[in-house]
Amino acid sequence: MTVRAPTRGRASLDFVAPQLATLVDAAPAGPEWSFEIKYDGYRLEAIIDRGKVRLLTRRGNDWTERFPDIATRLAKLPLEAAILDGEVVALDPSGKSAFALLQQSLGATGRKPLVYFAFDLLHLDGADLRPLPFDARRKALERLLRSGRAASSGNVRLGQRLDGSGAALITAACRLGLEGIIGKRVDAPYRTGRWPAWVKVKCGHRQEFVVIGYTPPRGSRVGVGSLLLAVNEGGRLRYAGRVGSGIPDGLLRQLLASLTRLARTTTPLAHKPLGIPGVTQWVDPAMVVEVAFTEWTEDGLLRHPVFQGVREDKPASDVRREEPGMPEQQQRKRPRVEAAAAPKASRGRTASKGAPGPGESGAEPVVAGVRISHPDRVVFPELGITKLDLARHFERVASLMLPHVAARPLSLVRCPEGSGSECFFQKHWSGKQPPSIDDVAIRQGDGKVRPHVVVHDVEGLVTLVQWGVMEIHPWGSRADDPERPDRVIFDLDPGPGITWADIKEATGGVRALLKGLGLESWLKTSGGKGLHVVVPLARRASWDEVSDFARGVAEHMQAEFPDRFISKSSKAARKGLIFIDWLRNTRGATAVAPWSTRARASAGVSVPVPWTSLAKLVSGDQFTLPSIRAHPPRGADPWAGLLASRQALTKAMMRKLGA
């Protein structure tokens, strides 16, 4: 990575929006990561200019008057001008930061000492340090605070850097009762916004929620009974449950006073869900609170929530359900990190070991027996992902992907120069056919017989990548009997104005309809905008029969919910509607394969998921090539049951659909 030198001259001392950490479910490994304690306080940016100090929240609000002792200490640092990034906390007797204690300290007449832990240095005496690697910025901060005798004592201290592997550190942090750890890439610059160079690993579930109402107290309780909570999702507020446990008695009356000023007569939710208490006072969605909980239920509600405190530093519009991402999920133009080779799934061929990687001398790298030419060619320019990375992805997921791809006619999306250049759809092989690629002769609609591409093993999959393929779309039938489909696929494609919450609700509706017909279905992300619902079949029905059934389902959903669904493919008519794409089930039509990448900037991957995960999905391209590379699939295959299922379409089903 090329690092620019600091810019000399008068440093800009305007507010710098902070860099934020991405939530991940496991600590990353490798020497490129450094770890720190995750503090439980208020994030503050300290701007120091010739002895004058401003303490600003992550939204740029000036809180200097709330922390006069810290401002006084920062003003004494041996510098002319600087911007520090850190967090103000209150420490309990054991030395752990506690958010509840911080709030008590700020609300009490006799304040307890607070500590500002500085963990980054953005500007120093005219030099902009943000382009420098984190390691260099950290060393500059250490020198500054040590010269000011503030490294480990007083109310301005150096944030503690932890030694050891991320996995061991998060285990120790949880055992000690800490909130978690922060991981930072030592080679990364400071960048405003949420970037994968900073990650957070939490010991438990804990996040912010918007208060949308409250219930009256019961018995001897005063103030409020419980707070009704919500998160922003798709431009709307979605109900997330309620919390009453953990609210100190002294705070109950304060909450009532604050919420009374926000009272309203109607719910701020788009729809009032079931389970909300009948006696509820609604409020404007302005107050934000932090809540700890054990898990999310399948219905998207909190289990065992415990109140932690009011978050004055975060606006309600920023509150969303936190889901674990991956360290590289939102990466943009970053150096590629090599992935470890996964076990092969092939016909007895041996995977290469020790093959040279990109930039190394020697022969072209070999993946699953296939030599990869131009391995350094960047095929996803937004993410810096190379052709070799793509080949290794298909090798890694081959054992899960091949049952849905092998021995089927394929349609391919080829992008010889990568997703940022020209791509084209191809059904028939052109040029010399490699030995790992097979074909099957299929009669076209014009009566001509043409060879369609078929692969049988991981070598065939990787060969497709070698030839510029970025998407794989199998037929819904097998090569040995292409006229008898063995699955139905419904692609739920959102039109303009449709939210992600709408898509998930609609997907559940399609599943319920199929279940009412006696059919089990399976779910996967599309790697793009929508979701796919798949029904496995015994190979009995013809393409016409399967197509009629799929169309019947789509038209039934449209008739039942005309304000939500459309069964016609006209894009002009889709505004505010979800197109149930049943046309995937006509002869010769295809849908993207499970575990295939999409030739789009996000490098989305179509991933099978259990129905229990529907409520947790955040987008159709939630799973990406970088995230799967960082966290390869483990555990039971959620589609194992699909492979064993053999269901039949019946005339009774068609009658129920009115088709």
DRENLODREN-333645 format. One record per residue (C-alpha): x, y, z. Coordinates in steps of 0.05 Angstrom, whole numbers, padded with zeros to 5 digits, always signed. Layout:
N
XYZ;...
***
This chain:
659
+00000+00000+00000;+00026+00069-00018;+00026+00116+00040;+00024+00191+00028;+00069+00235+00070;+00035+00282+00120;+00015+00349+00092;+00054+00405+00125;+00028+00474+00137;-00028+00501+00182;-00071+00441+00200;-00145+00446+00189;-00177+00444+00258;-00248+00435+00234;-00288+00377+00261;-00270+00310+00230;-00327+00260+00228;-00300+00198+00263;-00281+00130+00235;-00329+00076+00260;-00319+00002+00272;-00356-00053+00236;-00389-00105+00281;-00361-00175+00268;-00376-00241+00302;-00304-00264+00309;-00238-00228+00318;-00195-00226+00256;-00127-00261+00257;-00060-00240+00230;-00002-00193+00246;-00036-00137+00208;-00086-00129+00266;-00078-00091+00331;-00128-00095+00388;-00153-00049+00443;-00206-00051+00497;-00275-00030+00475;-00293+00026+00522;-00363+00038+00549;-00372+00113+00546;-00381+00173+00501;-00338+00180+00438;-00306+00250+00438;-00261+00286+00389;-00213+00334+00423;-00193+00395+00382;-00136+00434+00414;-00115+00501+00385;-00064+00545+00423;-00089+00524+00491;-00163+00526+00473;-00199+00459+00475;-00264+00436+00444;-00294+00368+00459;-00342+00346+00404;-00388+00285+00400;-00388+00239+00340;-00442+00284+00310;-00401+00347+00321;-00440+00373+00382;-00398+00414+00430;-00396+00381+00499;-00335+00418+00527;-00374+00447+00585;-00395+00378+00608;-00322+00356+00617;-00284+00417+00642;-00231+00378+00679;-00213+00338+00617;-00211+00401+00574;-00164+00434+00625;-00117+00375+00624;-00116+00370+00548;-00099+00444+00543;-00034+00430+00581;-00007+00381+00530;+00059+00403+00498;+00032+00422+00429;+00005+00480+00390;-00052+00447+00353;-00079+00376+00349;-00141+00333+00339;-00146+00271+00383;-00198+00216+00378;-00219+00181+00442;-00273+00163+00492;-00292+00191+00559;-00311+00139+00611;-00325+00128+00684;-00285+00072+00717;-00312+00026+00771;-00269+00004+00830;-00241-00054+00788;-00218-00006+00733;-00272-00025+00682;-00311+00028+00644;-00386+00029+00659;-00436+00070+00619;-00487+00071+00675;-00434+00099+00723;-00416+00152+00671;-00489+00175+00669;-00493+00176+00744;-00430+00218+00747;-00457+00268+00697;-00523+00273+00732;-00497+00279+00804;-00483+00345+00838;-00416+00320+00863;-00383+00291+00802;-00337+00231+00804;-00272+00235+00765;-00278+00217+00691;-00222+00194+00645;-00211+00210+00572;-00176+00152+00536;-00143+00177+00472;-00133+00123+00419;-00118+00161+00355;-00083+00225+00332;-00110+00258+00269;-00072+00324+00267;-00010+00349+00303;+00021+00418+00297;+00004+00430+00224;+00011+00358+00200;-00048+00318+00176;-00034+00247+00202;-00097+00214+00174;-00063+00186+00111;-00010+00151+00154;-00019+00078+00176;-00052+00069+00243;+00014+00043+00273;+00049+00108+00256;-00008+00150+00285;-00008+00108+00347;+00067+00118+00359;+00059+00193+00350;+00003+00192+00402;+00045+00152+00450;+00103+00202+00444;+00055+00260+00455;+00021+00233+00517;+00085+00206+00548;+00117+00275+00540;+00056+00303+00575;+00060+00250+00630;-00010+00226+00614;+00001+00156+00588;-00027+00116+00645;-00053+00162+00700;-00094+00225+00709;-00157+00242+00671;-00125+00240+00601;-00094+00173+00585;-00068+00132+00527;-00118+00078+00506;-00091+00010+00525;-00063-00033+00469;-00071-00108+00480;-00021-00162+00465;-00042-00230+00438;-00087-00260+00385;-00156-00232+00375;-00190-00298+00393;-00153-00303+00459;-00165-00229+00475;-00240-00231+00465;-00244-00294+00509;-00205-00258+00564;-00246-00194+00556;-00312-00231+00564;-00285-00270+00624;-00267-00203+00657;-00336-00174+00643;-00314-00124+00591;-00358-00102+00533;-00311-00128+00480;-00250-00109+00439;-00234-00065+00379;-00189-00090+00323;-00151-00042+00278;-00109-00055+00217;-00040-00028+00231;-00029-00009+00157;-00095+00029+00147;-00105+00105+00143;-00158+00141+00182;-00222+00146+00142;-00288+00179+00162;-00347+00131+00165;-00354+00056+00177;-00296+00019+00145;-00272-00052+00154;-00203-00030+00177;-00234-00022+00246;-00277-00078+00274;-00311-00090+00340;-00324-00157+00373;-00374-00156+00430;-00380-00203+00488;-00456-00200+00484;-00512-00167+00446;-00518-00094+00460;-00539-00034+00418;-00580+00030+00414;-00656+00032+00404;-00706+00088+00391;-00759+00097+00445;-00828+00100+00411;-00872+00096+00473;-00879+00071+00544;-00927+00035+00590;-00951+00060+00658;-00918+00033+00721;-00950-00022+00763;-00948-00036+00837;-00895+00004+00874;-00858+00023+00811;-00856+00098+00794;-00848+00137+00730;-00854+00088+00672;-00867+00013+00668;-00829-00006+00605;-00801+00029+00544;-00824+00008+00475;-00766+00003+00427;-00755+00006+00352;-00700+00007+00300;-00698+00040+00232;-00706-00008+00174;-00718+00011+00102;-00739+00082+00118;-00789+00060+00171;-00788+00045+00246;-00794-00029+00262;-00817-00052+00331;-00762-00088+00369;-00794-00103+00436;-00794-00068+00504;-00749-00061+00564;-00763-00047+00637;-00709-00086+00673;-00646-00049+00694;-00675+00022+00698;-00652+00054+00764;-00708+00081+00807;-00677+00151+00805;-00681+00151+00730;-00754+00129+00723;-00783+00197+00740;-00732+00232+00696;-00752+00188+00638;-00825+00202+00650;-00812+00278+00649;-00772+00273+00584;-00821+00227+00549;-00882+00268+00570;-00854+00325+00529;-00851+00278+00468;-00922+00250+00477;-00966+00239+00415;-01033+00206+00402;-01014+00160+00345;-00960+00107+00337;-00896+00127+00300;-00895+00057+00270;-00920+00045+00200;-00962-00013+00227;-00978-00030+00299;-00953-00101+00309;-00984-00154+00352;-00958-00160+00423;-00955-00086+00440;-00991-00073+00507;-01061-00043+00501;-01045+00014+00550;-00989+00050+00515;-00969+00123+00511;-00936+00136+00443;-00880+00187+00437;-00842+00221+00381;-00782+00177+00362;-00728+00223+00390;-00699+00189+00452;-00644+00137+00442;-00627+00085+00496;-00576+00030+00500;-00600-00040+00516;-00564-00106+00529;-00600-00171+00510;-00586-00245+00500;-00609-00252+00427;-00659-00233+00374;-00720-00278+00366;-00743-00304+00299;-00796-00249+00300;-00743-00195+00307;-00756-00180+00380;-00707-00174+00438;-00699-00232+00486;-00682-00215+00559;-00668-00141+00548;-00635-00100+00603;-00632-00024+00603;-00562+00007+00602;-00573+00081+00595;-00596+00140+00552;-00551+00157+00493;-00552+00232+00484;-00495+00230+00434;-00532+00190+00380;-00591+00214+00338;-00652+00169+00329;-00643+00170+00253;-00577+00131+00260;-00606+00073+00300;-00608+00008+00261;-00604-00064+00280;-00531-00083+00285;-00512-00146+00247;-00443-00177+00245;-00408-00157+00181;-00339-00180+00161;-00273-00143+00165;-00271-00135+00089;-00345-00128+00076;-00345-00055+00056;-00274-00051+00033;-00258-00003-00023;-00195-00007-00064;-00154-00040-00010;-00095-00087-00020;-00117-00158-00030;-00108-00207+00027;-00095-00278+00007;-00145-00330+00029;-00126-00399+00053;-00142-00456+00006;-00203-00498+00025;-00212-00573+00017;-00228-00593-00054;-00290-00627-00079;-00268-00660-00144;-00262-00726-00180;-00198-00747-00147;-00154-00690-00171;-00104-00660-00123;-00106-00587-00104;-00042-00549-00113;+00000-00532-00052;+00051-00478-00049;+00034-00449-00117;+00062-00379-00127;+00013-00324-00112;+00004-00259-00150;+00067-00218-00155;+00111-00278-00138;+00160-00307-00186;+00149-00374-00217;+00094-00408-00256;+00022-00386-00258;-00016-00405-00195;-00056-00469-00198;-00126-00475-00166;-00161-00543-00167;-00116-00567-00222;-00128-00505-00265;-00073-00456-00283;-00098-00385-00272;-00071-00336-00323;-00068-00262-00305;-00081-00279-00231;-00071-00206-00211;-00125-00180-00257;-00174-00141-00214;-00244-00167-00230;-00281-00128-00177;-00248-00059-00181;-00287-00029-00124;-00260-00081-00076;-00192-00098-00106;-00212-00171-00115;-00171-00209-00166;-00184-00266-00214;-00144-00312-00169;-00189-00292-00110;-00250-00310-00151;-00221-00378-00171;-00206-00394-00098;-00277-00375-00078;-00307-00427-00126;-00257-00478-00101;-00276-00462-00029;-00351-00469-00039;-00350-00526-00090;-00375-00580-00043;-00437-00538-00028;-00447-00510-00098;-00437-00571-00142;-00500-00609-00121;-00540-00551-00152;-00495-00539-00213;-00462-00604-00235;-00492-00642-00294;-00540-00585-00311;-00541-00541-00373;-00511-00474-00354;-00518-00403-00376;-00458-00360-00360;-00443-00286-00349;-00373-00273-00376;-00333-00210-00361;-00263-00222-00391;-00236-00157-00362;-00276-00158-00297;-00343-00132-00272;-00324-00060-00288;-00319-00074-00362;-00363-00106-00416;-00400-00169-00395;-00443-00215-00437;-00490-00274-00428;-00468-00341-00459;-00502-00408-00464;-00457-00443-00514;-00381-00452-00511;-00342-00413-00562;-00272-00431-00584;-00231-00490-00560;-00267-00528-00506;-00223-00548-00445;-00226-00621-00424;-00258-00603-00357;-00318-00572-00393;-00372-00618-00420;-00434-00603-00462;-00503-00629-00476;-00541-00623-00541;-00608-00588-00531;-00659-00569-00585;-00672-00494-00587;-00738-00460-00598;-00719-00450-00671;-00711-00525-00679;-00635-00523-00682;-00594-00568-00636;-00539-00531-00598;-00488-00554-00546;-00499-00525-00476;-00443-00519-00425;-00440-00571-00369;-00390-00580-00312;-00382-00639-00266;-00331-00620-00213;-00290-00566-00180;-00241-00565-00237;-00297-00548-00284;-00321-00492-00238;-00251-00461-00234;-00242-00469-00309;-00302-00425-00319;-00268-00371-00278;-00204-00379-00318;-00246-00364-00380;-00275-00300-00350;-00340-00326-00321;-00366-00286-00261;-00437-00313-00254;-00464-00384-00263;-00538-00396-00278;-00561-00469-00281;-00624-00494-00314;-00679-00521-00269;-00669-00589-00300;-00611-00638-00309;-00571-00652-00371;-00594-00725-00375;-00667-00704-00381;-00671-00629-00395;-00746-00632-00409;-00764-00652-00337;-00749-00596-00287;-00734-00615-00215;-00744-00547-00181;-00786-00484-00183;-00754-00417-00167;-00790-00353-00147;-00748-00290-00152;-00777-00233-00110;-00754-00171-00146;-00770-00104-00112;-00795-00045-00152;-00781+00028-00135;-00807+00047-00066;-00804-00023-00037;-00766-00030+00028;-00724-00089+00051;-00776-00102+00105;-00828-00108+00050;-00786-00159+00014;-00777-00202+00076;-00851-00199+00092;-00869-00218+00020;-00820-00275+00020;-00851-00303+00083;-00919-00296+00049;-00897-00337-00011;-00871-00391+00035;-00937-00392+00073;-00976-00400+00008;-00931-00458-00015;-00937-00491+00053;-01013-00485+00048;-01008-00523-00018;-00968-00578+00016;-00900-00557-00011;-00837-00544+00029;-00791-00490+00003;-00720-00466+00015;-00691-00396+00017;-00629-00361-00011;-00605-00291-00022;-00599-00269-00095;-00533-00234-00087;-00570-00174-00116;-00633-00137-00094;-00681-00193-00075;-00691-00262-00048;-00704-00330-00081;-00753-00383-00057;-00738-00453-00085;-00784-00513-00087;-00752-00581-00104;-00793-00628-00148;-00793-00700-00170;-00777-00702-00244;-00847-00716-00268;-00878-00651-00293;-00862-00618-00359;-00836-00548-00368;-00906-00524-00387;-00936-00554-00324;-00882-00524-00279;-00888-00457-00314;-00964-00457-00306;-00957-00473-00232;-00905-00417-00220;-00949-00368-00257;-01009-00390-00216;-00972-00376-00151;-00951-00306-00176;-01021-00288-00200;-01053-00315-00136;-01007-00270-00094;-01024-00211-00138;-01099-00224-00132;-01095-00231-00056;-01049-00171-00046;-01056-00125-00106;-01022-00068-00068;-00960-00109-00056;-00948-00158-00114;-00946-00158-00190;-00940-00219-00234;-00922-00183-00299;-00851-00167-00317;-00865-00095-00340;-00815-00051-00304;-00859+00010-00316;-00914-00021-00274;-00871-00043-00215;-00868+00021-00175;-00886+00005-00103;-00895-00069-00120;-00855-00133-00116;-00850-00173-00180;-00855-00248-00168;-00812-00270-00225;-00843-00337-00245;-00811-00332-00314;-00749-00365-00286;-00788-00430-00293;-00797-00430-00368;-00756-00476-00413;-00687-00447-00424;-00693-00394-00369;-00644-00396-00311;-00631-00366-00242;-00564-00352-00209;-00534-00413-00174;-00526-00420-00099;-00457-00395-00079;-00445-00360-00146;-00418-00289-00146;-00454-00233-00182;-00418-00188-00231;-00434-00126-00191;-00393-00076-00153;-00411-00106-00085;-00387-00176-00105;-00451-00204-00076;-00459-00279-00070;-00524-00318-00074;-00524-00357-00008;-00573-00410+00018;-00599-00393+00088;-00647-00427+00135;-00717-00397+00141;-00701-00380+00214;-00651-00328+00188;-00702-00290+00145;-00715-00238+00199;-00640-00226+00207;-00625-00214+00133;-00607-00141+00118;-00602-00143+00041;-00601-00188-00019;-00526-00178-00026;-00512-00184+00049;-00463-00240+00035;-00404-00219-00008;-00341-00252-00034;-00298-00215+00018;-00344-00234+00076;-00346-00307+00055;-00271-00307+00046;-00263-00280+00117;-00314-00329+00146;-00319-00392+00103;-00384-00431+00110;-00384-00481+00167;-00434-00527+00199;-00495-00560+00169;-00516-00543+00099;-00582-00506+00104;-00603-00537+00038;-00587-00609+00056;-00662-00624+00061;-00674-00595-00008;-00628-00645-00040;-00667-00703-00009;-00736-00675-00023;-00778-00700-00081;-00845-00664-00084;-00899-00668-00137;-00946-00617-00167;-01019-00638-00167;-01083-00616-00200;-01111-00601-00131;-01057-00549-00121;-01075-00516-00187;-01148-00514-00167;-01131-00480-00101;-01092-00428-00139;-01151-00417-00185;-01108-00433-00245;
***
